[in-house]
Amino acid sequence: MVSAVGDIETAAGVLLAGGLVAFPTETVYGLGANAEDLAAVARIYQAKGRPPTHPLIVHLAGAEFLDGWVAHVPEPARLLADRFWPGPLTLVLRRGPRVSLAATGGLETVAVRVPDHAVALALLSAFGGGAAAPSANRFGSVSPTTADHVRAELGDAVDVVLDGGSCAVGVESTIVDATGDTPSILRPGGMTREDLEAALAQPLAVPSTSTIRVPGTHPSHYAPRAQVVLVEPEQVAAEAERTQEQGYRVGALLPASSGTGANVHAVVAVPDSTTDYARGLYAFLRELDQRGCDLIVASLPAAEGLGLAIGNRLRRAAGPRTSDRPVTMRR
């Protein structure tokens, strides 16, 4: 159910009043607040349990609204904005006077993007400002790609949830350090490296050597409750069955092209298309959590196209957990 005009106007009023609005983008659902309201920005960090040093992305209704939010737009950044906005691309630039250090995690840079979703753009246009908006979930957990995901995870911490259906891309935006004349990819995402390189007519290093902090780069991130274990594609079924024999309830993200099954607690067939895989990735992880899995066995797709972003998310989902998120073995 796409949000109606009245819902948009109500949500814009909530942003202006310092409230939190969850809204859909083409990538994932964001948890938005007025980026110029320090108290509202602080509510984002509180609702998510997010470290205050972890910067936020400022969402704008169009590239023409960059004035004041950034200090300078180098030519490569302008080229990328003209080519890919609206779209799943975030540019990191030197911050302008409208951006507080609270929204940038204390950095002198700001991450900005223009989302490619009718509901998000309508909200931003009605609001008339910039919305600081990380993903609308608890920090470090699986990102939401439906309004129901947001409600289930954040509940009453959000004042308004705009429902724009399922997100079309399914993984977060690609973040590019565009502070200078040589852009670099800080986080792979919904805009592919190949498309960026074609537009710039130059190769981009992945991972980047830049030291700028950006969202989504914590060692453990995008993580389900279940522990994630990564193996080679041809080993998923065998490793899942071996691990289940040790007493775990195992879920397998099994490549559809493997032509094999796995005798384990739960199996999700992974689409051969990386576009379809990216769109469904977070829903697959949530499904295996809901089905009671303790451990998820998966493999990485080829590091090309959206496979680069999928691999990044799975590696962080498999990253080291804090002590308050143990994996329980069931016997």
ChimeraX attribute file (.defattr): number of C-alpha atoms within 10 A of each C-alpha:
attribute: neighborCount
match mode: 1-to-1
recipient: residues
	/A:1	9
	/A:2	13
	/A:3	17
	/A:4	12
	/A:5	13
	/A:6	9
	/A:7	17
	/A:8	23
	/A:9	14
	/A:10	16
	/A:11	25
	/A:12	25
	/A:13	16
	/A:14	18
	/A:15	26
	/A:16	18
	/A:17	13
	/A:18	18
	/A:19	23
	/A:20	28
	/A:21	28
	/A:22	27
	/A:23	29
	/A:24	33
	/A:25	29
	/A:26	26
	/A:27	29
	/A:28	27
	/A:29	32
	/A:30	27
	/A:31	25
	/A:32	29
	/A:33	31
	/A:34	28
	/A:35	27
	/A:36	21
	/A:37	20
	/A:38	16
	/A:39	14
	/A:40	21
	/A:41	25
	/A:42	15
	/A:43	18
	/A:44	26
	/A:45	21
	/A:46	15
	/A:47	19
	/A:48	20
	/A:49	13
	/A:50	17
	/A:51	11
	/A:52	17
	/A:53	16
	/A:54	20
	/A:55	26
	/A:56	27
	/A:57	26
	/A:58	25
	/A:59	26
	/A:60	26
	/A:61	25
	/A:62	16
	/A:63	15
	/A:64	7
	/A:65	14
	/A:66	17
	/A:67	13
	/A:68	12
	/A:69	24
	/A:70	20
	/A:71	18
	/A:72	17
	/A:73	19
	/A:74	16
	/A:75	12
	/A:76	17
	/A:77	23
	/A:78	14
	/A:79	13
	/A:80	19
	/A:81	20
	/A:82	11
	/A:83	12
	/A:84	18
	/A:85	17
	/A:86	19
	/A:87	21
	/A:88	24
	/A:89	27
	/A:90	31
	/A:91	27
	/A:92	26
	/A:93	23
	/A:94	20
	/A:95	22
	/A:96	17
	/A:97	11
	/A:98	15
	/A:99	22
	/A:100	20
	/A:101	16
	/A:102	21
	/A:103	28
	/A:104	24
	/A:105	19
	/A:106	15
	/A:107	18
	/A:108	15
	/A:109	24
	/A:110	29
	/A:111	28
	/A:112	25
	/A:113	27
	/A:114	25
	/A:115	25
	/A:116	20
	/A:117	18
	/A:118	15
	/A:119	24
	/A:120	25
	/A:121	22
	/A:122	17
	/A:123	26
	/A:124	23
	/A:125	16
	/A:126	17
	/A:127	22
	/A:128	16
	/A:129	22
	/A:130	26
	/A:131	28
	/A:132	28
	/A:133	25
	/A:134	28
	/A:135	29
	/A:136	30
	/A:137	26
	/A:138	19
	/A:139	22
	/A:140	22
	/A:141	19
	/A:142	24
	/A:143	31
	/A:144	29
	/A:145	30
	/A:146	20
	/A:147	22
	/A:148	14
	/A:149	18
	/A:150	25
	/A:151	18
	/A:152	11
	/A:153	17
	/A:154	16
	/A:155	14
	/A:156	10
	/A:157	16
	/A:158	19
	/A:159	13
	/A:160	22
	/A:161	23
	/A:162	23
	/A:163	20
	/A:164	22
	/A:165	17
	/A:166	23
	/A:167	20
	/A:168	20
	/A:169	24
	/A:170	28
	/A:171	30
	/A:172	29
	/A:173	25
	/A:174	23
	/A:175	26
	/A:176	24
	/A:177	26
	/A:178	24
	/A:179	21
	/A:180	16
	/A:181	11
	/A:182	14
	/A:183	25
	/A:184	23
	/A:185	22
	/A:186	27
	/A:187	24
	/A:188	27
	/A:189	29
	/A:190	28
	/A:191	22
	/A:192	19
	/A:193	23
	/A:194	15
	/A:195	12
	/A:196	22
	/A:197	14
	/A:198	10
	/A:199	14
	/A:200	16
	/A:201	9
	/A:202	12
	/A:203	14
	/A:204	17
	/A:205	13
	/A:206	13
	/A:207	11
	/A:208	15
	/A:209	10
	/A:210	11
	/A:211	8
	/A:212	12
	/A:213	19
	/A:214	24
	/A:215	18
	/A:216	24
	/A:217	16
	/A:218	15
	/A:219	14
	/A:220	20
	/A:221	24
	/A:222	27
	/A:223	24
	/A:224	26
	/A:225	23
	/A:226	26
	/A:227	22
	/A:228	24
	/A:229	19
	/A:230	19
	/A:231	14
	/A:232	12
	/A:233	16
	/A:234	13
	/A:235	15
	/A:236	25
	/A:237	24
	/A:238	15
	/A:239	20
	/A:240	29
	/A:241	20
	/A:242	15
	/A:243	16
	/A:244	21
	/A:245	13
	/A:246	12
	/A:247	13
	/A:248	22
	/A:249	24
	/A:250	31
	/A:251	31
	/A:252	31
	/A:253	25
	/A:254	25
	/A:255	23
	/A:256	14
	/A:257	11
	/A:258	15
	/A:259	8
	/A:260	11
	/A:261	16
	/A:262	18
	/A:263	15
	/A:264	20
	/A:265	19
	/A:266	19
	/A:267	21
	/A:268	16
	/A:269	16
	/A:270	22
	/A:271	18
	/A:272	13
	/A:273	13
	/A:274	20
	/A:275	19
	/A:276	15
	/A:277	23
	/A:278	26
	/A:279	25
	/A:280	20
	/A:281	24
	/A:282	24
	/A:283	20
	/A:284	19
	/A:285	26
	/A:286	19
	/A:287	17
	/A:288	24
	/A:289	19
	/A:290	12
	/A:291	13
	/A:292	15
	/A:293	26
	/A:294	24
	/A:295	26
	/A:296	27
	/A:297	26
	/A:298	25
	/A:299	22
	/A:300	18
	/A:301	21
	/A:302	12
	/A:303	12
	/A:304	14
	/A:305	19
	/A:306	27
	/A:307	22
	/A:308	21
	/A:309	26
	/A:310	28
	/A:311	21
	/A:312	21
	/A:313	28
	/A:314	24
	/A:315	21
	/A:316	20
	/A:317	26
	/A:318	23
	/A:319	18
	/A:320	14
	/A:321	18
	/A:322	8
	/A:323	7
	/A:324	6
	/A:325	11
	/A:326	12
	/A:327	15
	/A:328	15
	/A:329	14
	/A:330	11
	/A:331	9
